[in-house]
Amino acid sequence: MSETRLTSSYARGASEPRLLNKTIGQQLSETAARFGARHALISRHQGLRLTYQQLLEQSQQLASALLRAGIAKGDRVGIWSHNNVEWVLLQLATAHVGIILVNINPAYRTSELAYALNKVQCKALFVMERFKTSDYLGMVRALAPELETQASAALQIEALPDLRLVVWIDVAGQGQEQAGMQRFSRFIASGDAADPQVAQIGASLTPYDPINIQFTSGTTGFPKGATLTHRNIVNNGYFIGEAMRLSEEDRLCIPVPLYHCFGMVLGNMACMTHGAAMVYPNDGFDALTVLETVQAERCTGLHGVPTMFIAELDHPRFAEFDLSSLRTGIMAGSPCPIEVMKRVVSQMHLSEITIAYGMTETSPVSCQSSTDTPLDKRVSTVGKVHPHLEVKIVSPETGETVAPGQSGELCTRGYSVMHGYWGDEAKTREAIDGDGWMHTGDLATMDEEGYVNIVGRIKDMVIRGGENIYPREIEEFLYTHPQVQDVQVVGVPDSRFGEELCAWVIVKAGQSLDAEALRSYCKGRVAHYKVPRYIEFVEAFPMTVTGKIQKFKIREAMIESLKLDVSKTA
């Protein structure tokens, strides 16, 4: 990037290194050829370790099994599971032969599962047995009672008319047989890693073929199926790893979910394009397991959303663990409080941690800080535009690019923009304009050096008595109070001002705080109209499984508890 000062909020990423023009299967084959004997995948909770050569061979064997089961190039296969080796094998197996992997949120229940499977006409579903209180096999049976009486090789299910195959993720030799379903261990054994069909189909694929459908987080409305290609995913993973300076010497701890881009691309694909090892501490997030894994495996990288890093830092046993092997990682998923970022750098040895910004529809990353970004920029921005991409910030009213420092909607264009929303051209056209710009719905600013700062969501902005208030600014301020662990600010309807501010606060363990004390803290430090009128103390925030706060649920809860009149606001 040129160091000249920007005169408008538009930036284009570097043109070197060049874009990779390969499929996921080609990328894995190349990595295995270079680093075949090195660890590719360590799944601590399963006690499994695979080298890159083993990962290649087992994924090819699973690809062969899929073909032999009648799943063909272009068909959709769902994965409904938390993190495990089988998830990665399916990610790679489907990519080898052009089958489209459909990531299904493990927090979904029966109606959402049916919606996802039917929306994209899934032909097969791979599903974990259970997780905590979630009985996944029970939920599948509730939707498909026909499983009890049908052969597992050719299902006919009324509620899921396209589904022909259900495979449950088992531990070989353990557990009861499941009527109408096949065991994963037996299913993969039916394939042949040297099956010539796998190589033949692989050779016919192009990097532009769709390979993955990820449903948007569902913080608003019905989830939409963002469809991504090999080119989207391989390149985004590669440039993410470049920004982190990953190499075959790195071991990346991945406690974020694989069903989401964070785990699948920022985790798996960043490693696979650099020969680094993927390390899964557990099937779901647990702060203690993460700390134990980093120490035991000498991890050099750690990913997480801010709430995960907060949980790790505040764990009562935090000081017991040696985290000195850590160097880098990514914090993303939702805005990171500056104070948390400083603690992560100073207390977790993550001197080269980077912040990434993106969305599922852009594969996902558009902007990222690098390992040598000055700390003040690393803690207060999401870095600069990624190579081979363009970003601009436009006025939501006029569509014109705004001056540096002015806020507007962030738009991105380039190789990372999705193929489209599956089966929804109208929604695709709403999101991607005629010039190829993806409109993110995020409010952002860009400074004269090209650093981007996410201010909030356009829909989250609060307008109180004509004043535009960005919740993020108030959250950052309240976070500086010594008793506050975490805070979320939303706007709620008000008959006089249109909207008023409401803060939900989580107090640090063993501390006490009341609303008056927090308001007193605000006085004289922020403008009077930025002091929250309503303050609630809570144990947790409503959030998606990926750690995105569902602010609309906070707003709904306050409207209900305060009996507010929604009709009085625009």
C-alpha positions in Angstrom: 0.0 0.0 0.0 1.2 3.5 -0.8 1.8 5.7 2.2 0.2 8.7 0.6 -2.7 10.1 2.6 -6.1 9.2 1.4 -8.5 12.0 0.3 -11.6 9.8 0.3 -12.6 6.6 2.2 -11.6 4.2 -0.6 -8.7 1.8 -0.4 -7.4 -1.0 -2.7 -5.3 -3.9 -1.3 -1.9 -4.9 -2.4 -1.6 -6.9 -5.7 1.2 -9.1 -4.4 1.5 -12.0 -3.6 -0.7 -13.1 -6.4 -4.1 -14.8 -6.0 -4.0 -18.6 -5.9 -5.8 -20.3 -8.8 -6.5 -23.7 -7.3 -9.2 -25.8 -5.7 -9.2 -26.8 -2.1 -8.2 -30.4 -3.1 -5.3 -29.1 -5.1 -4.2 -27.0 -2.2 -4.3 -29.9 0.2 -2.4 -32.1 -2.2 0.4 -29.5 -2.5 0.6 -29.0 1.2 0.8 -32.8 1.8 3.5 -33.1 -0.8 5.6 -30.4 1.0 4.7 -31.2 4.7 3.3 -34.8 4.6 5.0 -36.0 7.7 4.1 -32.9 9.8 1.1 -32.7 12.1 -1.9 -31.3 10.3 -4.6 -31.9 12.9 -4.6 -32.5 16.6 -8.0 -33.1 18.2 -7.4 -33.2 21.9 -10.9 -34.3 23.1 -10.8 -37.2 20.6 -7.2 -38.1 21.3 -6.5 -38.1 17.5 -3.5 -36.8 15.6 -3.2 -36.8 11.8 -0.3 -35.8 9.6 -0.9 -33.9 6.3 -0.4 -37.2 4.4 -3.0 -39.0 6.6 -5.4 -36.0 6.3 -5.1 -36.2 2.5 -5.6 -40.0 2.3 -8.5 -40.1 4.7 -10.3 -37.2 3.0 -9.8 -39.0 -0.3 -11.2 -42.2 1.1 -14.3 -40.3 2.4 -14.7 -38.7 -1.0 -14.7 -42.1 -2.5 -17.3 -43.3 0.0 -19.6 -40.3 -0.9 -19.4 -41.1 -4.6 -20.1 -44.8 -4.0 -23.2 -43.8 -1.9 -24.6 -42.0 -4.9 -23.7 -38.4 -3.9 -22.5 -36.6 -7.0 -20.7 -33.4 -7.9 -23.0 -30.4 -7.3 -25.1 -32.3 -4.7 -25.4 -30.7 -1.2 -24.3 -32.5 1.9 -25.0 -31.1 5.4 -22.8 -31.2 8.5 -24.5 -30.7 11.8 -21.8 -31.0 14.4 -19.4 -29.2 16.7 -15.7 -29.4 16.2 -14.1 -32.8 15.5 -11.8 -34.6 13.0 -14.8 -35.9 11.0 -15.9 -32.3 10.3 -12.6 -31.5 8.7 -12.5 -34.8 6.7 -16.0 -34.0 5.3 -14.9 -30.4 4.5 -12.0 -31.8 2.4 -13.8 -34.9 1.0 -16.6 -32.8 -0.4 -14.2 -30.3 -1.9 -12.2 -33.1 -3.6 -15.2 -34.1 -5.8 -17.2 -30.9 -6.1 -19.9 -31.8 -3.6 -21.2 -28.6 -1.8 -20.8 -28.7 2.0 -23.6 -27.1 3.9 -22.6 -25.9 7.4 -25.5 -26.2 9.8 -25.5 -24.2 13.1 -25.2 -26.7 16.0 -27.6 -24.3 18.0 -30.4 -25.0 15.4 -33.4 -27.1 16.5 -35.8 -29.1 14.4 -37.6 -26.4 12.6 -34.4 -24.6 11.7 -32.7 -27.8 10.6 -35.6 -28.7 8.3 -35.5 -25.1 6.9 -31.8 -25.4 6.1 -31.9 -28.9 4.7 -34.9 -28.1 2.4 -33.7 -24.7 1.4 -30.6 -26.1 -0.3 -32.0 -29.6 -1.0 -29.5 -31.6 1.0 -29.0 -35.1 -0.2 -27.1 -36.3 2.9 -26.6 -35.2 6.5 -23.6 -35.9 8.7 -24.5 -35.4 12.4 -22.9 -35.7 15.8 -24.7 -37.9 18.4 -25.1 -35.3 21.2 -23.6 -32.2 22.8 -24.5 -31.2 26.4 -28.3 -31.0 26.3 -28.6 -31.3 22.5 -29.7 -34.7 21.4 -28.9 -34.3 17.7 -29.9 -37.9 16.7 -33.2 -37.5 18.6 -34.0 -34.3 16.7 -33.3 -35.9 13.4 -35.6 -38.8 14.4 -38.3 -36.3 15.4 -38.2 -34.8 11.8 -37.8 -38.2 10.1 -39.7 -41.0 12.0 -39.4 -43.0 8.8 -35.8 -43.8 9.8 -37.1 -46.5 12.1 -38.4 -48.6 9.3 -36.2 -47.7 6.3 -32.9 -49.0 4.9 -30.1 -46.5 5.5 -29.0 -46.5 1.9 -32.1 -45.1 0.3 -34.2 -43.0 2.6 -37.6 -41.5 1.7 -38.6 -38.9 4.2 -41.8 -36.8 3.9 -40.5 -33.7 5.9 -37.1 -33.8 4.1 -37.9 -34.9 0.6 -34.4 -34.6 -0.8 -32.5 -36.4 2.0 -31.3 -39.9 1.1 -28.6 -40.6 3.6 -27.9 -39.9 7.3 -24.5 -40.6 8.8 -23.9 -40.3 12.5 -20.4 -39.5 13.9 -19.5 -42.4 16.1 -16.6 -43.8 18.0 -15.7 -47.0 16.1 -16.9 -50.1 18.0 -18.9 -48.1 20.6 -22.5 -47.2 21.0 -25.7 -48.8 19.7 -26.6 -49.1 16.0 -29.0 -46.3 14.9 -31.9 -47.4 12.7 -31.9 -45.8 9.3 -28.5 -44.3 9.8 -25.0 -45.3 9.0 -22.0 -45.1 11.3 -19.2 -42.7 10.1 -16.5 -45.2 10.9 -18.2 -47.8 8.7 -19.1 -45.3 6.0 -15.6 -44.0 5.5 -14.3 -47.6 5.4 -16.5 -48.2 2.3 -14.3 -45.8 0.3 -10.9 -46.2 -1.3 -8.3 -43.5 -0.9 -6.9 -44.6 -4.4 -10.3 -44.5 -6.1 -9.5 -43.2 -9.6 -13.0 -41.5 -9.7 -11.9 -39.0 -7.0 -8.9 -37.9 -9.1 -10.9 -37.7 -12.3 -13.7 -35.6 -10.8 -11.1 -33.4 -9.0 -9.4 -32.7 -12.3 -12.7 -31.5 -13.8 -13.3 -28.8 -11.0 -12.5 -25.1 -11.4 -11.7 -22.7 -8.6 -14.9 -20.8 -9.5 -17.1 -23.8 -8.6 -19.4 -23.3 -5.5 -18.2 -25.6 -2.7 -19.8 -24.4 0.5 -23.0 -22.9 1.8 -22.9 -21.1 5.1 -26.1 -19.8 6.7 -25.9 -16.2 7.9 -25.9 -15.9 11.7 -29.6 -15.2 11.9 -29.3 -12.1 14.1 -32.2 -10.8 12.0 -34.8 -12.6 9.9 -34.5 -16.0 8.2 -31.0 -17.3 7.6 -29.7 -16.9 4.1 -27.4 -19.4 2.5 -24.2 -17.6 1.4 -22.6 -19.7 -1.3 -18.8 -19.7 -1.5 -16.3 -21.1 -4.1 -12.9 -22.8 -3.9 -11.4 -19.5 -5.0 -13.2 -17.5 -2.2 -12.1 -19.9 0.6 -8.5 -20.9 -0.5 -7.4 -17.3 -1.1 -9.1 -15.8 2.0 -7.4 -18.5 4.1 -4.1 -17.9 2.4 -4.1 -14.1 2.9 -5.3 -14.5 6.5 -2.3 -16.8 7.2 0.0 -14.4 5.5 -1.1 -11.5 7.7 -0.4 -13.8 10.7 3.0 -14.9 9.3 2.0 -18.5 9.6 4.5 -21.3 8.6 4.8 -25.0 9.0 6.3 -24.3 12.5 3.0 -22.9 13.8 0.4 -24.7 15.8 -2.9 -22.9 15.9 -5.4 -23.4 18.7 -9.0 -23.3 17.2 -11.7 -23.1 19.9 -14.1 -21.3 17.6 -16.8 -23.3 15.8 -15.9 -24.9 12.4 -19.5 -24.5 11.1 -18.7 -20.8 10.9 -16.1 -19.1 8.7 -14.0 -18.3 11.7 -13.1 -21.9 12.3 -13.4 -23.2 8.8 -11.5 -20.5 6.9 -9.5 -18.3 9.5 -8.6 -21.6 11.3 -8.5 -24.6 9.0 -7.8 -23.0 5.6 -5.2 -20.5 7.0 -3.3 -23.6 8.4 -3.8 -25.8 5.3 -2.3 -23.1 3.0 0.8 -22.8 5.2 1.5 -26.3 6.5 0.6 -25.2 10.0 -1.1 -27.6 12.5 -4.8 -27.2 13.4 -5.4 -27.9 17.2 -8.9 -28.4 18.5 -9.0 -28.1 22.3 -12.6 -29.4 22.6 -15.8 -29.9 20.6 -17.3 -26.7 22.2 -15.7 -23.7 23.9 -14.4 -24.2 27.4 -11.9 -21.6 28.7 -10.0 -24.1 30.9 -9.5 -26.6 28.1 -8.1 -23.9 25.8 -5.6 -22.9 28.5 -4.6 -26.5 29.0 -4.3 -27.2 25.3 -2.1 -24.1 24.6 0.3 -25.2 27.3 0.3 -28.9 26.5 0.6 -28.5 22.7 2.9 -25.4 22.8 0.5 -23.6 20.5 1.9 -20.5 18.8 -1.5 -19.1 17.8 -5.0 -18.7 19.3 -8.2 -17.6 17.8 -11.3 -16.4 19.6 -14.2 -13.9 19.8 -13.8 -11.3 22.5 -16.0 -13.1 25.0 -13.7 -16.2 24.7 -10.6 -14.2 25.4 -12.3 -12.5 28.4 -13.3 -15.9 29.8 -9.7 -17.2 29.4 -8.2 -14.1 31.0 -10.7 -14.1 33.9 -10.5 -17.8 34.6 -9.5 -18.4 38.3 -6.7 -20.7 37.2 -5.3 -18.5 34.5 -2.0 -17.8 36.3 -1.2 -21.5 36.5 -0.7 -21.9 32.8 2.5 -21.3 30.7 1.3 -19.5 27.6 4.8 -18.3 26.6 4.7 -20.3 23.3 1.9 -18.0 22.0 2.7 -15.4 19.3 -0.2 -14.7 17.1 -3.9 -15.4 16.5 -7.0 -13.5 15.5 -9.7 -11.8 17.5 -12.9 -11.3 15.5 -16.6 -12.0 15.4 -17.7 -8.9 17.2 -16.0 -5.6 18.2 -13.2 -6.1 20.7 -13.0 -3.8 23.7 -9.6 -2.0 23.7 -8.9 -2.9 27.3 -9.3 -6.6 26.5 -6.9 -6.3 23.5 -4.3 -4.7 25.8 -4.6 -7.6 28.3 -4.4 -10.2 25.6 -1.1 -8.7 24.4 0.4 -8.2 27.8 -0.9 -11.3 29.8 -1.2 -14.0 27.0 2.0 -13.3 25.2 0.0 -12.6 22.0 2.3 -9.7 20.9 1.4 -10.4 17.2 -2.3 -11.0 17.6 -4.3 -9.5 14.7 -7.9 -8.2 14.5 -9.9 -9.3 11.5 -13.1 -7.9 10.1 -15.5 -9.6 7.7 -18.7 -11.3 7.1 -19.8 -14.7 5.9 -20.7 -13.2 2.5 -17.1 -12.2 1.9 -15.4 -15.5 2.7 -15.2 -13.8 5.4 -12.2 -11.4 5.9 -12.0 -8.0 4.1 -9.8 -6.1 6.6 -7.1 -7.3 9.0 -4.3 -5.8 11.0 -0.9 -7.4 10.6 1.6 -8.6 13.1 3.6 -5.4 12.9 0.6 -2.9 12.9 1.3 -0.4 15.6 -0.4 -1.4 18.9 -2.5 1.8 19.0 -3.9 1.0 15.5 -4.3 -2.7 16.4 -6.4 -2.0 19.4 -8.6 0.7 17.9 -9.1 -0.5 14.2 -9.6 -3.6 12.2 -6.6 -2.9 10.1 -6.4 -2.2 6.4 -7.9 -3.8 3.4 -6.7 -7.3 2.4 -4.7 -7.9 -0.8 -6.7 -8.0 -4.0 -9.8 -6.4 -2.4 -11.3 -2.9 -2.4 -13.2 -1.3 0.4 -15.0 2.0 0.5 -17.2 3.8 2.9 -20.4 5.4 1.5 -23.1 7.7 2.8 -26.2 5.4 3.4 -28.3 8.3 2.1 -26.5 9.3 -1.1 -24.3 6.3 -1.9 -21.3 8.7 -2.3 -17.9 7.8 -0.9 -17.3 9.9 2.2 -14.3 11.8 3.3 -11.7 10.2 5.6 -12.9 10.1 9.2 -16.6 10.3 8.3 -18.8 7.4 9.1 -20.9 5.5 6.5 -21.6 2.0 5.2 -18.6 -0.2 4.5 -18.7 -1.9 1.1 -16.2 -4.4 -0.2 -15.4 -5.8 -3.7 -13.1 -8.4 -5.1 -12.4 -12.2 -5.2 -13.9 -12.7 -1.7 -17.4 -11.7 -2.5 -19.7 -14.7 -2.4 -21.2 -16.4 -5.4 -24.6 -15.3 -4.0 -27.4 -16.4 -1.6 -28.5 -20.0 -2.6 -31.8 -19.9 -4.3 -32.4 -16.2 -3.6 -31.6 -13.9 -6.4 -33.6 -11.0 -5.0 -31.7 -11.0 -1.7 -28.4 -11.4 -3.6 -29.2 -8.3 -5.7 -30.1 -6.4 -2.5 -26.6 -7.2 -1.0 -24.4 -7.0 -4.1 -24.9 -4.0 -6.3 -24.5 -3.8 -10.1 -20.8 -2.8 -9.8 -20.0 -5.9 -7.6 -19.9 -4.1 -4.3 -21.1 -6.1 -1.3 -23.0 -3.8 1.1 -22.2 -5.0 4.6 -24.7 -3.0 6.7 -21.8 -2.1 9.0 -21.1 1.5 9.9 -17.4 2.3 9.6 -14.8 5.0 9.3 -11.5 5.0 7.4 -8.6 7.3 8.4 -6.1 8.9 6.0 -3.7 6.0 6.3 -6.5 3.5 5.3 -7.2 2.0 8.7 -10.8 1.0 9.1 -12.8 1.3 12.3 -16.1 -0.5 12.7 -18.5 1.9 14.5 -21.5 -0.4 14.7 -24.4 -1.7 12.6 -26.5 0.7 10.6 -29.5 -0.9 12.3 -27.9 -0.5 15.8 -27.4 3.2 15.6 -29.5 5.1 18.1 -31.1 8.4 17.3 -32.0 10.2 20.5 -33.6 13.6 20.1 -31.9 14.0 16.7 -28.5 13.1 18.0 -26.8 10.0 16.3 -25.3 7.8 19.0 -23.1 4.8 18.3 -23.5 2.1 20.9 -19.9 1.0 20.4 -18.6 4.3 21.7 -20.7 4.1 24.9 -19.7 0.4 25.4 -16.0 1.3 25.1 -16.4 4.1 27.7 -18.4 2.0 30.2 -15.9 -0.8 29.8 -13.2 1.5 31.4 -15.1 1.3 34.8 -13.1 -1.0 37.0 -16.1 -3.2 38.1 -17.4 -3.8 34.6 -16.5 -7.1 32.9 -18.6 -6.6 29.7 -21.4 -4.3 28.5 -23.8 -4.0 25.6 -25.7 -0.8 24.7 -28.9 -0.7 22.6 -31.6 1.9 21.8 -35.1 1.4 23.1 -38.3 3.3 22.1 -39.0 6.6 24.0 -42.1 8.8 23.5 -40.2 12.0 24.1 -36.8 11.5 22.4 -37.7 8.8 19.9 -35.1 6.5 21.4 -33.2 6.2 24.8 -30.1 4.3 25.6 -30.1 1.1 27.6 -27.0 -0.7 28.9 -26.8 -4.3 29.9 -23.8 -4.8 32.2 -22.0 -7.9 33.4 -20.1 -7.1 36.7 -16.7 -8.7 37.4 -16.9 -11.7 39.7 -16.9 -10.8 43.4 -17.6 -7.1 42.7 -20.7 -5.1 43.2 -22.1 -2.1 41.2 -25.4 -0.3 41.0 -27.0 1.9 38.3 -26.5 5.2 40.2 -22.8 4.5 40.7 -22.4 3.8 36.9 -24.3 7.0 36.0 -22.2 9.0 38.4 -19.1 7.6 36.6 -20.5 8.9 33.3 -21.2 12.4 34.6 -18.7 14.9 33.3 -17.0 12.3 31.2 -19.5 11.9 28.3 -22.2 14.1 26.9 -25.4 13.9 29.0 -27.4 12.4 26.1 -24.9 9.5 26.0 -25.6 8.4 29.6 -27.8 5.3 29.5 -31.3 6.0 30.9 -31.8 2.3 31.6 -29.1 0.1 33.2 -29.7 -3.6 33.8 -27.2 -6.0 35.5 -27.2 -9.4 33.9 -25.2 -12.7 34.0 -24.9 -13.1 30.2 -25.9 -11.7 26.9 -28.1 -13.4 24.3 -25.8 -14.5 21.5 -25.4 -16.8 18.5 -23.2 -19.9 18.9 -20.4 -17.9 17.2 -20.3 -15.3 19.9 -22.2 -12.6 18.0 -24.4 -10.6 20.5 -28.0 -10.6 19.5 -28.8 -7.0 20.3 -32.3 -7.2 19.0 -33.1 -9.7 21.8 -31.8 -7.3 24.4 -34.0 -4.6 22.9 -37.0 -6.9 22.8 -36.5 -8.0 26.4 -36.3 -4.3 27.6 -39.4 -3.3 25.6 -41.3 -6.2 27.3 -40.0 -5.6 30.9 -40.5 -1.8 30.7 -43.8 -2.0 28.8 -42.5 0.5 26.2 -44.7 1.7 23.3 -43.0 0.7 20.1 -45.5 2.6 17.9 -44.2 6.0 19.1 -40.8 5.6 17.2 -40.1 5.7 13.5 
